[in-house]
Amino acid sequence: MASRQYRRSPANRVKSVYVRRYPRFRFGRWEDVTDHFRSPPGQLSFDF
C-alpha cells in the first residue's frame, strides 16, 4: 500500500511577509485593509 503524504497545515507556517495597508472593493463597497503579516506564498513548493 502506498503511503500518503499530507500537506502542512497553514497554522504551522510563520507569517513573515509584511503587507502594507490598502483600500479594496469587496462585496459592493470599499473597505480599508490594515497593515498585517501573512504567510509567504507556496506557489513553487510541489508537496502533493
C-alpha positions as CSV (number, residue, x, y, z in Angstrom):
1,M,0.0,0.0,0.0
2,A,1.4,3.4,-0.9
3,S,2.0,5.9,1.9
4,R,0.0,9.1,1.8
5,Q,1.6,12.5,2.1
6,Y,-0.3,15.2,3.8
7,R,0.0,18.9,3.2
8,R,1.2,21.0,6.1
9,S,-1.4,22.9,8.0
10,P,-1.4,26.7,7.3
11,A,-1.4,27.3,11.0
12,N,2.2,25.9,11.2
13,R,3.6,28.5,8.8
14,V,5.4,31.6,10.0
15,K,3.8,34.8,8.9
16,S,6.9,36.6,7.7
17,V,5.7,38.7,4.7
18,Y,4.7,42.3,5.6
19,V,1.6,43.6,3.8
20,R,1.0,47.4,3.9
21,R,-2.4,48.9,4.4
22,Y,-4.6,49.4,1.2
23,P,-8.2,50.1,0.2
24,R,-10.1,47.3,-1.6
25,F,-13.5,47.0,-3.1
26,R,-15.3,43.9,-1.8
27,F,-18.9,42.9,-1.6
28,G,-20.1,46.1,-3.3
29,R,-18.3,48.5,-1.0
30,W,-14.9,50.0,-0.2
31,E,-13.0,48.9,2.9
32,D,-9.6,49.7,4.4
33,V,-7.4,46.7,5.0
34,T,-4.9,47.3,7.8
35,D,-1.2,46.5,7.6
36,H,-0.5,42.9,8.6
37,F,1.8,40.0,8.2
38,R,0.9,37.0,6.1
39,S,2.5,33.6,5.2
40,P,4.8,33.5,2.2
41,P,3.2,32.2,-0.9
42,G,3.7,28.5,-1.5
43,Q,3.4,28.6,-5.3
44,L,6.7,27.0,-6.0
45,S,6.5,24.1,-3.5
46,F,5.2,21.0,-5.0
47,D,4.5,18.8,-2.0
48,F,1.3,17.0,-3.0
